[in-house]
């Protein structure tokens, strides 16, 4: 017979165990929120407590205490590993990873040294998680083995259901904005917003919902509900015609998804041809996506070739390179397809079996001009051996036609040197380069390109990591100098256009270090971090200043117009920068910039530009347009929509000329 003291002790121990396990996820979310600067919402708190209640329920399932503790411990370890890995990944790439990214884990282990350095920088965060696990296997384990009646599993489950229901009710009642909790749950997967609102585990659950189960409960409002006004269009004085193809957007299509897509694309206003249409027609094109490039590097003395390309070409003064979920691969995808990546997947891999008729490789190849792609690292990384051929390229990388020195990172100079013989003797050509020398981490000990150029940056007034970053980018400068020189020697330079942009800003630097590089005390949130450059140059051209806000999303339509290529502007999410239609600079969190105002989706704040008077209707119209571009871009990827138009014969002109 238990005495009163024993009963009180057992009740106290049971309460301690319950509080520890229920608070386990709450602690993880708190640490993650501090690490990622996410804030803490009531819904996130309730959902974390809900998850803790479920962990508590695991201890009531097995009859034997050994099995019960083992099950709980295994679940807690898995949860902690998830939170730790997300924290480290975010500290490197400034974005969470998705479940499908785990498919590339083997390749990613090549950068384990970068992860270890990031972990060292986040020692406080790791200590917080380690203390939690230490308490689990000491204090909690001691409480667990004390003689206490097993907690009723049904009670824990009911508690979890109640907390989850309360959190979701609070969320669903919170408006219908572009990143409102309601829209995140029912329509749009925006990881950064979801992490702020719901926390990590619910975000992973939404990842499963949208990208594995493909469940979408709501669709955008139908086309007829759109406001009547066009989106920020300033028509050119001269009518040049429209950049369209002959397409029958069948609104009586039996397939509901294609019918909806046809209605939306058919309703879009196409962009105009203009004075720059066909300016580069017949010329060669060399397009580069440069790893971690920043226009802050451009200097007449330090980087004379980059400076020449910028100062003597099209000078884009309001250009942005947003960061997307799959880092470099998504950065490439946006610049080369004119589409927005689908959140939670590797978009370039997803389109590997799709028709991509507007890709530059496809366009040039159909004109009888050879198209090549080159990359200095492992040719299979990010499945480029599948995506580049889908874009129309004959592809050569390290291990598949290129034999570069085994070092990290590989040399862009060597890549250019080895690739030139493939195309330099061709009459006309198109070449795509994905560089590698500018890759993080930025140290003189772990980055071969940084150590190679160390002497050139020793006297610069920056800290070691910034100098190491500049040093490794000096390899890109030397590669461009070699490229221009060899083209000139072969008599090809006068007939060649060079276009260069970044995959993302150099997030291997801290925001403070990057501000130092850009000569500023701090970078104004939320957009200044993504300001960058797009270099577009051919010898002998008159420099042109481009003031309209635009981004890497607009590169493909702009180049397609300049080269006079057949394309339909209604089928791209980007905009020709010279068309008279203002591009929308779109960001992963659904923020955007137009010619008239900036919209910060995180705070809902609107900042007019150039003294513009912005109406609420105009804001709502642009938000709707933004939402639909994300939605229908994802559907192009999911459904092979271009292939559908070609196979059905509804894009006849395109099918005849560029399929």
C-alpha positions in Angstrom: 0.0 0.0 0.0 1.5 3.3 -1.1 1.7 6.0 1.5 0.8 9.7 0.7 4.4 10.7 0.3 5.1 8.0 -2.3 2.0 9.1 -4.2 3.0 12.7 -4.2 6.5 11.8 -5.4 5.1 9.7 -8.2 2.7 12.5 -9.3 5.6 15.0 -9.2 7.8 12.7 -11.2 5.1 12.1 -13.8 4.6 15.9 -14.1 8.3 16.4 -14.6 8.4 13.8 -17.3 5.4 15.2 -19.0 6.7 18.8 -18.9 10.1 17.7 -20.2 8.8 15.8 -23.2 6.0 18.3 -24.0 8.6 21.1 -23.9 11.2 19.2 -26.0 10.0 20.6 -29.4 9.2 23.9 -27.9 12.9 24.3 -26.9 14.0 23.2 -30.4 11.7 25.8 -32.0 13.0 28.5 -29.7 16.6 27.7 -30.6 15.9 27.5 -34.3 13.9 30.8 -34.2 16.8 32.6 -32.5 19.3 31.1 -34.9 17.3 32.0 -38.0 15.8 35.2 -36.6 12.3 33.9 -37.3 10.3 35.3 -34.4 7.9 33.3 -32.3 4.1 33.1 -32.9 1.3 31.7 -30.8 0.5 29.1 -33.5 4.1 28.0 -33.6 4.2 27.6 -29.8 0.9 25.6 -29.8 2.1 23.3 -32.6 5.4 22.7 -30.9 3.6 21.7 -27.7 1.4 19.5 -29.9 4.5 17.7 -31.2 5.8 17.4 -27.7 2.6 15.8 -26.6 3.0 13.2 -29.4 6.5 12.5 -28.2 5.1 12.0 -24.7 2.5 9.6 -26.1 5.2 7.4 -27.6 6.3 6.5 -24.1 2.9 5.0 -23.4 2.8 2.7 -26.4 5.2 -0.2 -25.6 4.5 -2.3 -22.5 8.2 -2.6 -21.5 10.0 0.4 -20.2 13.1 -0.4 -22.1 11.3 -0.3 -25.4 9.3 2.8 -24.4 12.4 4.8 -23.5 14.2 3.5 -26.6 11.3 4.6 -28.8 11.0 8.1 -27.2 14.8 8.6 -27.3 15.0 7.6 -31.0 12.3 10.0 -31.9 13.9 12.8 -29.9 17.3 12.2 -31.6 15.7 12.3 -35.0 14.0 15.6 -34.2 17.2 17.1 -32.8 19.2 16.0 -35.9 16.5 17.6 -38.1 16.7 20.9 -36.2 20.5 20.9 -36.1 20.9 20.1 -39.8 18.4 22.8 -40.8 20.1 25.3 -38.6 23.5 24.6 -40.2 22.1 24.5 -43.7 20.4 27.8 -43.2 23.5 29.4 -41.8 25.3 28.5 -45.1 22.6 29.0 -47.7 20.1 31.4 -46.0 17.3 29.1 -46.9 15.9 25.8 -45.4 16.4 22.5 -47.2 13.6 20.5 -48.6 13.0 16.8 -48.2 13.8 16.2 -51.9 17.1 17.8 -51.4 18.1 14.7 -49.3 18.3 12.9 -52.6 21.5 14.8 -53.3 23.0 14.3 -49.9 25.8 12.0 -51.2 27.1 14.8 -53.5 26.6 17.4 -50.8 29.0 15.6 -48.5 31.8 16.9 -50.8 31.3 20.2 -48.9 31.4 18.7 -45.4 34.3 21.1 -44.6 32.0 24.0 -45.3 29.4 22.5 -43.0 32.0 21.9 -40.2 33.1 25.5 -40.4 29.4 26.7 -40.2 28.9 24.4 -37.2 31.9 25.9 -35.5 30.5 29.4 -36.1 27.2 28.2 -34.5 28.7 26.6 -31.5 26.2 28.3 -29.2 23.3 26.8 -31.1 24.9 23.3 -31.1 25.5 23.6 -27.4 21.8 24.3 -26.8 20.8 21.2 -28.7 23.5 19.1 -27.0 22.4 20.2 -23.5 18.9 19.1 -24.4 20.0 15.6 -25.4 22.3 15.4 -22.4 19.3 16.0 -20.1 17.3 13.4 -22.0 19.8 10.7 -21.3 20.6 11.7 -17.7 17.8 13.5 -15.8 14.9 12.4 -17.9 16.2 8.8 -18.1 16.4 8.8 -14.3 12.8 10.0 -14.0 11.7 7.5 -16.6 12.9 4.5 -14.6 11.4 5.6 -11.3 8.2 3.8 -10.4 5.5 5.8 -12.1 2.3 4.7 -13.7 2.6 4.8 -17.5 0.9 7.9 -18.9 -2.3 7.2 -20.7 -1.6 7.3 -24.5 -5.1 8.5 -25.3 -4.7 11.6 -23.0 -1.5 12.6 -24.8 -3.1 12.2 -28.2 -6.2 14.1 -27.3 -4.0 16.9 -25.9 -2.0 17.0 -29.2 -5.2 17.1 -31.3 -6.6 19.9 -29.2 -3.5 22.0 -29.4 -3.1 21.4 -33.2 -6.8 22.3 -33.8 -6.5 25.5 -31.8 -3.3 26.5 -33.7 -4.9 25.8 -37.1 -8.1 27.7 -36.1 -6.0 30.7 -35.2 -4.1 30.4 -38.4 -7.0 30.0 -40.8 -8.7 33.0 -39.3 -5.6 35.2 -40.1 -6.5 36.8 -43.5 -6.0 35.8 -47.1 -2.8 37.7 -48.0 -0.2 36.2 -50.3 1.7 34.6 -47.3 -1.1 34.5 -44.8 -1.2 31.3 -42.7 -4.4 30.4 -44.5 -2.8 30.6 -47.9 0.3 28.7 -46.7 -1.9 25.8 -45.5 -4.2 25.6 -48.4 -2.5 26.9 -51.5 1.0 28.2 -51.5 4.1 26.5 -49.9 6.4 29.4 -48.9 9.0 27.8 -46.6 10.4 31.1 -45.1 6.9 32.3 -44.2 5.8 28.8 -42.9 8.9 28.6 -40.7 7.9 31.9 -39.1 4.3 31.0 -38.6 4.2 27.3 -37.9 7.7 26.1 -37.1 10.0 23.5 -38.7 8.0 20.2 -38.4 4.7 21.7 -39.8 6.8 23.2 -42.6 8.2 19.7 -43.4 4.6 18.4 -43.3 3.6 21.1 -45.8 6.6 20.1 -48.0 5.2 16.5 -48.0 1.7 17.8 -48.8 2.6 19.9 -51.7 5.6 18.1 -53.2 5.0 14.4 -52.4 1.2 14.1 -52.1 0.6 17.0 -54.5 -2.4 18.1 -52.6 -3.8 21.6 -53.3 -7.2 22.4 -51.8 -7.6 25.9 -53.4 -6.7 27.4 -56.7 -6.1 31.0 -57.7 -9.2 33.0 -58.5 -10.5 32.6 -62.0 -9.3 35.0 -64.7 -12.5 36.9 -64.9 -12.2 38.0 -61.3 -8.9 39.9 -62.0 -9.0 43.7 -61.8 -9.3 45.4 -65.2 -6.2 47.5 -65.1 -3.0 46.1 -66.7 0.1 45.6 -64.5 2.4 48.6 -64.7 2.6 49.0 -68.5 4.1 52.0 -70.3 3.5 51.4 -74.0 6.3 52.4 -76.4 5.6 55.3 -78.7 6.3 53.2 -81.8 4.3 50.1 -82.4 6.7 47.3 -83.2 4.3 44.3 -82.9 4.1 41.7 -80.1 6.4 39.0 -79.0 3.9 36.2 -79.5 3.5 32.9 -81.4 0.4 31.5 -83.0 -1.1 29.6 -80.1 -4.6 28.3 -79.7 -5.3 28.4 -76.0 -8.2 26.0 -75.9 -10.5 27.0 -73.1 -12.7 24.0 -73.8 -9.9 21.5 -73.1 -11.3 18.4 -71.3 -8.4 18.3 -68.9 -9.3 20.7 -66.1 -5.7 21.7 -65.3 -4.8 22.4 -68.9 -8.1 24.2 -69.4 -7.4 26.5 -66.4 -3.8 27.1 -67.7 -5.0 27.9 -71.2 -7.4 30.4 -69.8 -4.8 32.2 -67.8 -2.0 32.2 -70.4 -4.4 33.2 -73.1 -5.6 36.2 -71.0 -2.1 37.6 -70.5 -1.1 40.8 -72.2 2.0 40.1 -74.4 5.0 42.4 -74.4 5.9 44.5 -77.3 8.8 44.2 -79.7 10.9 47.3 -79.6 13.9 49.2 -81.0 16.3 46.5 -79.6 14.4 43.6 -81.2 16.9 41.6 -83.3 19.8 43.9 -82.4 22.1 40.9 -81.9 20.5 38.6 -84.5 23.1 36.4 -86.2 25.7 36.9 -83.5 27.3 34.3 -81.2 26.1 34.2 -77.6 28.2 33.3 -74.6 26.1 33.2 -71.4 27.7 32.7 -68.0 26.1 32.0 -64.7 28.9 32.9 -62.2 29.1 31.2 -58.8 28.6 33.7 -56.0 29.3 36.7 -58.3 28.7 40.3 -57.1 28.9 43.5 -59.1 30.8 44.9 -56.1 33.8 43.1 -57.6 33.9 45.3 -60.7 36.9 47.6 -60.6 38.9 49.2 -63.5 42.2 48.2 -61.9 41.5 45.0 -60.1 39.1 43.4 -62.6 39.6 45.2 -66.0 37.7 42.7 -68.1 34.7 42.7 -65.9 34.8 46.5 -65.9 35.1 46.6 -69.7 32.0 44.4 -70.1 30.0 46.5 -67.6 31.1 50.0 -68.7 30.9 49.5 -72.4 27.7 47.4 -72.6 24.1 47.5 -71.2 24.4 48.9 -67.7 21.6 47.5 -65.5 21.4 49.8 -62.5 18.5 48.1 -60.7 19.2 44.4 -61.2 18.5 41.7 -58.6 19.5 38.1 -58.1 17.1 36.6 -55.6 18.0 33.4 -53.6 15.8 30.4 -54.2 15.4 27.2 -52.3 17.9 25.1 -54.3 20.7 27.6 -54.3 22.8 27.5 -57.5 20.6 25.1 -59.4 17.5 27.3 -59.0 19.5 30.4 -59.8 20.5 28.8 -63.1 17.0 27.6 -63.7 15.5 31.1 -63.4 18.1 32.8 -65.6 17.9 30.2 -68.4 14.2 29.4 -68.5 12.4 32.7 -67.6 10.4 30.7 -65.1 10.1 30.6 -61.3 11.3 27.5 -59.6 8.8 25.3 -57.9 9.3 25.3 -54.1 10.4 22.1 -52.6 11.8 20.3 -55.7 14.9 20.5 -57.9 13.2 22.4 -60.7 16.0 21.9 -63.2 15.8 18.1 -62.6 12.0 18.2 -62.8 12.1 19.6 -66.4 14.7 17.1 -67.6 12.1 15.1 -69.5 10.0 18.2 -70.5 10.0 20.1 -73.8 11.8 23.4 -73.3 11.3 25.2 -76.7 12.4 28.6 -75.6 15.7 27.5 -74.0 18.6 29.2 -75.8 20.3 25.9 -76.5 17.2 24.6 -78.2 16.7 27.9 -80.1 20.2 28.1 -81.5 20.4 24.4 -82.3 17.2 24.7 -84.4 18.9 27.4 -86.4 21.7 25.1 -87.2 24.1 26.7 -84.7 25.9 24.4 -82.3 25.1 24.9 -78.6 27.5 23.8 -75.8 27.3 23.9 -72.0 30.4 23.6 -69.8 30.9 23.2 -66.0 34.2 22.8 -64.2 32.9 20.5 -61.3 31.4 17.0 -61.4 29.2 16.8 -64.5 26.5 15.0 -62.7 26.1 17.5 -59.8 22.6 18.8 -59.5 21.7 16.3 -62.3 23.1 18.7 -64.9 23.8 15.7 -67.1 20.0 15.4 -67.5 18.9 19.1 -67.4 21.5 20.6 -69.7 20.6 18.3 -72.6 16.9 19.1 -72.1 17.9 22.7 -72.6 19.4 21.9 -76.0 23.0 21.7 -75.0 25.8 19.3 -75.8 27.2 19.2 -72.3 30.8 18.7 -71.0 31.8 18.8 -67.4 34.5 17.4 -65.1 34.5 13.6 -65.8 32.6 14.0 -69.1 34.9 15.7 -71.6 36.7 18.1 -69.4 39.8 17.0 -67.4 40.6 19.7 -65.0 43.1 19.7 -62.1 41.6 17.9 -59.1 41.3 20.7 -56.5 38.7 22.6 -54.7 37.3 24.6 -56.2 38.2 23.9 -59.8 39.7 26.6 -62.0 37.5 28.7 -64.3 40.6 29.5 -66.4 41.2 25.8 -67.0 37.5 25.3 -67.9 37.7 28.0 -70.5 41.0 26.7 -71.8 39.7 23.2 -72.2 36.4 24.2 -73.7 37.5 26.7 -76.3 38.5 24.0 -78.9 35.0 22.6 -78.9 33.5 25.7 -80.5 36.1 28.4 -81.4 36.3 27.2 -85.1 32.6 27.1 -85.6 31.1 29.8 -87.8 28.5 30.7 -85.2 27.7 29.2 -81.8 26.1 29.5 -78.5 27.9 28.6 -75.3 26.7 28.4 -71.7 29.2 28.4 -68.8 28.4 27.6 -65.2 31.5 28.7 -63.3 32.8 27.2 -60.0 35.9 29.1 -58.9 33.8 31.6 -56.8 32.3 28.9 -54.6 32.3 29.2 -50.8 34.0 28.8 -48.3 36.0 31.9 -48.4 39.3 31.0 -46.7 42.9 31.0 -47.9 43.5 27.6 -46.4 40.5 25.7 -47.7 39.9 27.4 -51.1 42.5 26.8 -53.8 41.4 29.7 -55.9 41.6 32.1 -53.0 45.1 31.0 -52.1 46.2 31.2 -55.8 45.3 34.9 -55.9 46.2 35.8 -52.3 49.0 38.2 -53.2 46.6 40.2 -55.4 44.3 41.1 -52.5 46.8 41.3 -49.6 46.6 45.1 -49.4 42.8 45.5 -49.7 41.2 47.0 -46.6 38.9 44.1 -45.7 38.9 41.2 -43.3 40.3 37.8 -44.3 37.1 36.2 -45.5 36.2 39.2 -47.8 39.7 39.2 -49.2 39.5 35.4 -49.8 36.2 36.0 -51.6 37.7 38.6 -53.9 40.7 36.4 -54.5 38.8 33.4 -55.7 36.7 35.6 -58.0 40.0 36.8 -59.6 40.0 33.5 -61.3 36.7 34.5 -63.0 38.4 37.7 -64.1 41.3 35.8 -65.6 39.0 33.3 -67.3 37.1 36.2 -68.9 40.3 37.8 -70.0 41.4 34.6 -71.6 38.0 34.1 -73.3 38.0 37.6 -74.8 41.6 37.3 -76.0 41.1 33.9 -77.7 37.9 35.0 -79.3 39.7 38.1 -80.7 42.6 36.0 -82.0 40.1 33.7 -83.8 38.3 36.6 -85.4 35.1 35.8 -83.4 35.0 38.6 -80.9 33.3 41.2 -83.0 30.5 38.8 -83.7 30.0 37.6 -80.1 27.8 38.8 -77.3 28.8 38.0 -73.7 26.1 37.9 -71.0 27.0 37.3 -67.4 25.0 37.1 -64.2 25.2 35.5 -60.7 23.4 32.4 -59.5 23.0 34.2 -56.1 24.8 36.8 -54.0 27.9 35.6 -52.1 26.0 34.2 -49.1 29.3 32.6 -48.0 29.9 36.0 -46.5 27.9 37.3 -43.5 25.6 40.2 -44.2 28.0 42.5 -42.3 31.0 41.3 -44.5 29.0 41.7 -47.7 28.0 45.2 -46.6 31.7 46.0 -46.1 32.5 44.7 -49.6 29.7 47.0 -51.1 31.1 49.9 -49.1 28.2 50.3 -46.8 27.7 50.2 -43.1 24.8 47.9 -43.4 22.5 46.5 -46.1 18.9 47.8 -45.9 16.4 45.0 -45.5 14.8 43.2 -47.2 16.0 43.8 -50.8 19.4 45.5 -50.8 21.1 42.1 -50.1 20.0 40.9 -53.5 21.2 43.9 -55.6 23.6 42.7 -58.2 24.7 43.1 -61.8 23.9 41.7 -65.2 26.7 42.3 -67.7 25.6 42.3 -71.4 28.2 43.4 -73.9 29.4 43.1 -77.5 32.4 45.0 -79.0 31.7 48.4 -80.5 28.3 49.0 -79.0 27.2 52.3 -77.4 26.8 51.9 -73.7 23.1 51.9 -72.6 21.9 52.6 -69.1 18.9 50.5 -68.0 17.0 51.9 -65.0 14.0 49.7 -64.9 14.0 47.2 -61.9 14.6 43.7 -63.3 16.1 40.4 -62.2 17.6 37.1 -63.4 14.0 36.1 -64.2 14.1 38.6 -67.1 17.4 37.4 -68.7 15.9 34.9 -71.1 13.1 37.0 -72.5 15.5 40.0 -72.8 18.1 37.9 -74.7 15.4 36.2 -76.8 14.2 39.7 -78.0 17.7 41.0 -78.6 18.6 37.9 -80.8 15.2 38.1 -82.6 14.3 34.5 -81.5 10.7 33.3 -81.9 9.1 33.1 -78.4 5.8 33.9 -76.7 6.1 36.4 -73.9 2.8 35.2 -72.4 4.5 31.8 -71.6 7.3 33.3 -69.5 7.2 34.7 -66.0 10.0 37.1 -66.8 9.8 40.2 -69.0 11.9 41.7 -71.7 13.5 44.7 -70.0 13.2 46.8 -73.1 9.6 46.0 -74.0 8.0 48.9 -72.2 6.3 46.5 -69.7 7.7 46.9 -66.3 9.1 43.6 -65.0 8.2 42.3 -61.6 11.2 41.4 -59.4 10.0 38.4 -57.5 11.5 36.9 -54.4 11.2 33.4 -52.8 9.1 34.8 -49.9 6.6 36.3 -52.4 7.9 39.9 -51.9 8.3 41.9 -55.1 9.5 45.1 -56.6 7.8 46.9 -59.5 8.7 50.2 -61.2 6.3 52.0 -58.9 6.6 50.3 -55.5 8.2 47.6 -53.3 6.1 45.0 -51.4 7.6 43.2 -48.4 5.5 40.0 -47.9 6.9 39.4 -44.5 5.7 42.6 -43.0 3.1 43.6 -45.5 4.7 47.0 -45.9 4.5 48.9 -49.2 7.2 51.5 -50.2 6.3 53.7 -53.2 9.2 54.5 -55.6 9.9 57.8 -57.4 7.1 59.6 -55.5 4.5 57.3 -57.1 1.0 57.4 -55.7 0.0 53.8 -55.2 -3.6 52.8 -54.7 -4.8 49.7 -52.8 -6.3 48.3 -56.0 -2.9 48.5 -57.7 -1.3 46.7 -54.8 -3.9 44.0 -54.8 -3.7 43.6 -58.5 0.1 43.1 -58.4 -0.2 40.7 -55.5 -2.7 38.6 -57.5 -0.3 38.7 -60.5 2.6 37.6 -58.3 0.6 34.7 -56.8 -0.4 33.5 -60.2 3.1 33.7 -61.7 4.3 31.4 -58.9 1.3 29.0 -59.3 1.4 28.7 -63.1 5.2 28.5 -63.3 5.0 25.5 -61.0 2.3 24.0 -63.2 4.4 24.4 -66.4 7.1 22.4 -64.6 4.6 19.8 -63.2 2.6 19.2 -66.4 5.2 19.7 -69.2 2.8 22.5 -70.5 5.1 23.5 -73.3 5.2 19.9 -74.5 1.4 19.8 -74.3 1.0 22.8 -76.5 3.5 21.3 -79.0 2.1 17.8 -79.0 -1.4 19.0 -79.4 -0.4 21.2 -82.4 -1.8 24.3 -80.6 1.6 26.1 -80.8 2.0 25.5 -84.5 4.5 28.2 -85.4 6.7 27.2 -82.5 6.4 23.5 -83.3 7.5 24.2 -86.9 10.4 26.5 -86.1 11.9 25.6 -82.7 10.7 22.3 -81.4 
